[in-house]
Amino acid sequence: MIPDENPLKLGLRAIQDLTDYATSYRYPSPKGRIKTPPSNAAFERDAGAVQAALEEAARRFGVDLNKPEAPARSAGPIR
């Protein structure tokens, strides 16, 4: 639902498959099955993509990830 012109969309698209894991324990399949965990290589790849997306969002909003209580320097739309 993020507009195509949003520069964060590409990074978020790289991690969109993680929604399956985010909801797996909350909403098991109709047969009660839980999604198979990712391989170590897939986990490392996805963790890197999550870190990259988070760092890009933090950079664009001016968030210092080392200061969790500090506000963003910009709350406006990303262009």
Beta strands, then each sheet from edge to edge (+ up, - down):
end
